[in-house]
Amino acid sequence: MLHVVAGWLPGRRMVVVADSSFAALAFLDAVASYVTVVTRLRLDAALYAPAPPRSAHQVGRPRCKGARLPALQHHLDAPDTPWQTLTIPRWYGRKRRTVEVYSQTAVWYHTGLPPVPIRWLLIRDPHHTFAPQALLSTHLRLSPRQMLTFFIQRWAVETTFEQARAHLGLETQRQWNDRAIARTTPVLLALFSLVTLIAHRWVKKRPQGWHATAWYKKVKPTFADALAGVRKHIWATFSTTLPKDDMVKIPRTLFNRLIHTVCYPN
């Protein structure tokens, strides 16, 4: 899928932000040539220096890695680690947060798997409100600020699946053919993305145009609000010509209320 999307955007470098399940050497090696992956990294990952240059008369298979480097946990425990202080303006959509980071490049390798050059980033909180963690990037020239900024912008995939099930019918298809289900599931997830992108532009124009109640004030629209807004936008572009005998004028307030009701069917 990433290869197909990258082919749609020639000349542009995509950044894929993913959680720890995508921190797999085979996956990173397969996509590193055309996308940049930023994901989590285990603190005990086996890191190595780059392979030394091959001499002119050297025989045998070329080396894929150099000497073993200290584990990331060693840098966390070492008192002389040169930590850098970074202030992130919006930490997961909330207030700014100051963290300490340390970053280097290495080759991540495991027996039987391809070696992958990475930039790793250690993050710790000086106030100890969360445990130290590590990130990796397949783009070696990304700065620690860029890596951290990319990673905190990721969207929780569990929320995506839950909203797609509730509002788009994901995993409730009634086809009997497995191939039909394999086709409709990507289409539904693509529909989720389209609705989100359209609603993102809509919210910029109407920052308070979503459904609310007297007892619950929303700071941002939910996916149900986004879906309703897209429905209203699409339906507003259609017009129906009916004979005069079939047309009945109703007050605008009642018409808007009816449209609002059908836009929120759940």
N, C-alpha and C positions, 0 to 999 in steps of 0.2 A: 504494500500500500504506500509506504514512504517513497519507494522508487517511482511509482506512478505519479504521485503528487509532485515530486521533485521534477519529473518530466514536464509537468504543466507549467512550471515556473523556471524556465531556463535562465541562467545568469543570476539567480537569486539563491542565497544560502539560507536554508531553513534551519531553525533551531527547534529541536524536539525536547521537551521537558517531560521527564517521566519519573516514576517512583522506583523503588529498589528492585521490583520484579524485572525491570528492563536493564539492570546492571549485569548483563550476561556477555561474556567475551565474544561468543559467536555472533550475537546480534550486533554488538558494537563494531566488530570487524567488518560485517557485511554492509553497514550503512555509513560508516565514517567517511567514505569518499565523497558523498553528496549531501549529507546532512550533519549538523552538529547536535550531539546528544548531551544533555545535562541531566544527570541522575545521581542517586545516592551511591555511596561506596562504603563497603564494610571497613571497619577500623583494623581488621586483621588481614586485609587483602595483601597478597604477595606482590610486592612492588620491586622492580629491578631498574638498574641503570640501562641506558641504551646499549645495544651491542657494539663492541669495539670494531673499528674498521678492519676489513679483511685484507691481509697481506697479499702480495702479488703471487707468491708461490705456495700459499696455504692450501692444503688438501682437506677433503671431508666436507661435510655439510656446513653451511654458514651458520654462525651463532644467531639466535633470535633475541638474546637478552644479554645484559652485562651482569655486574655483581649485584647481589641481593641488597636492597636498601632497608633501612629500619622501618618497622611497621608504623602506621599512623598513631597507634596508641603510645609508641615511644615518644613522639613529638608532644603528645598531650601531657605526658608525665615529666618530660625533661624541663628543668628550670630555666635553661638558656634558649628555649625556642623563641625566635624573634616575632612575636605576635604583632599584628597590625590592627589598629582600631578603625572600624567602619561604622558609619551611621546611615541606616537605611530609612528614607523618608516615610515609606508606608510598608509596614511589616504585616503581610497577609491582610491588607486592606485596613489596618488599624493605625495607631500612632507610630511615630518613628521609633526605631530601636537601635541601640548601639551594641555591636558585637565585636569580638576579636577573631581575626582570621590569620591563617598561615597557609601558603600555597607553594607548590613546586611541581615539576613535571617528572614523569616516570614511565616505565613500561609495565603494564599489568599483564601478568602471565600466569597460566596454570597448565600443568602437564596435559598434553593432548589437545589443547585449544590454541587458537592463534594469539600471538602477542599483540596488544593494543597500546599504542602511545596515548597517554592521558595527561591532563593537568588535574591534580587533586587539590582539594580545598578543605582545610579543617576549620570548623566554626565552633566557638564556645561563647557562652554568655557570661560576662563578668559578674552578673548578679545571680547566676546559677538557677535561673528559672526553667531552663531546659537542659537536657543532657547534651554533651558535645556530639557533633555529628560530622560526617564528611561527604563531600560531593565530588563528582568527576565531570570532566568535559573532554570530548574527543577533539575539540579545537584547542590547540596548545597555547594560542595567543590570547585567549579570553582572560580578562582581568578578574580578580576575586570579586569586585563589585558587580561586574557583568554576570558572572556565574550565579551569584546570590540573588541578584535582581531577577534573572530568568527563572530561577527555581521557585521563588515565592509567588510567581505569577501562575503556577500550574493549577489546573482545575482538578478537583477530586473526581476520579473516574467513578467511584461508588455513587456520587450524587448524580452523575450523568445517567447511569443505568437506572437508578431509582426514578428519576424524572421521565426518562424515556418509556419505562414500563407504565407509569401512571397516566401519561398524557398522549403517548404515541403508539401504545400497543405493543411495545417490544416484548418478545418472548410469549406473546399471546396469539401468534399467527395460527391459523387452522389449516394450513396446507398439509397434505399428506406426504408430499415429496420433500426429502431432505434438501435437495438442490433448490427448491423454491424458497425454503426458509433461509438457506445460505445466501440467496439473492436479496430477500426482503430485509434482513437484519442490517446489512450495510446501508441500504437505502434509508431505513428509519434513523440510523445514527447520522447519516448525512443530512436528513431533514432536521434533526436536532441542531446540527451546526448551522444550517441556513437560518433557522428561526432565531438562533442566538445572535448571529451576525446582523440580521435585519433589525432585531430589537435593539441591538447596541447603538445603531444609528438613530433609531426612533427615540431612545431615551435621551440622547443628546439634544434633540429638538423639543421634547416634552419631558422634562426631568421629573414631573409629578403627575404623569398621566396614567398611573396604574391603579388597580382596584385596591381599596383599603376599607377598614372597618373602624367603628368608633372606639373599639377597645384594643386595637392592634395597629400601630403605626409602622409602616414599612420604610426602611431606609433605602432599600433597593428593590426593584421588581423581582418576583420569582419567575420560574420558567412558565408557570400558568399565565402570569401577566404578559410575558413576552409572546406566548402563543396567541393569546387573545388580541394583543395589539397587532400582530401580523395578520390575523384573520380580518380585523377591521380594515386594515390598510388594503388588503387584497379585495375584499368585498366592495369597498368604496369605488373601485375602478370599473365595476360592472354596472350596467344599466339594463333594465327590462322594459320592453315596449308592450303594453297590454291594451286591449280595447277599453274605451272609456267606461263601458258598463261594468268592467271588472276592477276598476280603480276606485279606491276609497281613501280619502284624505284623512290622515290622523295627525294629532299634534306632534310636533318635533320631539318634545320630551318623552312621549310614549314610544315613539319610533326608536329613539336612542336607548331607551330602557330595554326594548325588545332585542336590539342588536347586542347590547351588553350581555343579556341573558344567554343568547346563543353562542356568544364568544367564550363564555365560561360554562361549558356543558357539564363539567364534573362537579 
